[in-house]
Amino acid sequence: VEIGGKWDLNDALTLTAAIFDNERSNFRVASNEPGVPEQQLDGTSSVRGVALGAAGRIGERWSMFANYTY
């Protein structure tokens, strides 16, 4: 699940933001047991966070891009 937005503040600056909650099943994990294949499809993974971004122009010939994800 992810939801976000994009805002064009003026011709020179664009801001983005998103929050997310990703879940995976059948994640490959090490078995750590002799005689069993090295990886099994029985793990799970969960990632939650926020992503922020900015893009804009600095003068006529310079552009700036910045992103942060937590």
Residue pairs with C-beta under 8 A, 6 or more apart in sequence:
1 20
1 21
1 22
2 18
2 19
2 20
2 21
2 22
3 18
3 19
3 20
4 16
4 17
4 18
4 19
4 51
5 16
5 17
5 18
6 14
6 15
6 16
7 14
7 15
7 16
8 14
9 15
11 57
12 56
12 57
13 54
13 55
13 56
13 57
14 54
14 55
14 56
15 52
15 53
15 54
16 51
16 52
16 53
16 54
16 55
17 50
17 51
17 52
17 53
18 50
18 51
19 49
19 50
19 51
20 47
20 48
20 49
20 50
20 51
21 46
21 47
21 48
22 45
22 46
22 47
22 48
23 44
23 45
23 46
24 44
24 45
24 46
25 44
26 41
26 42
26 43
27 41
27 42
27 43
27 44
27 45
28 39
28 40
28 41
28 43
29 39
29 40
29 42
29 43
30 38
30 39
30 40
31 37
31 38
31 39
31 40
49 69
49 70
50 69
50 70
51 67
51 68
51 69
52 67
52 68
52 69
53 65
53 66
53 67
53 68
54 64
54 65
54 66
54 67
55 63
55 64
55 65
55 66
56 63
56 64
57 63
57 64
58 64
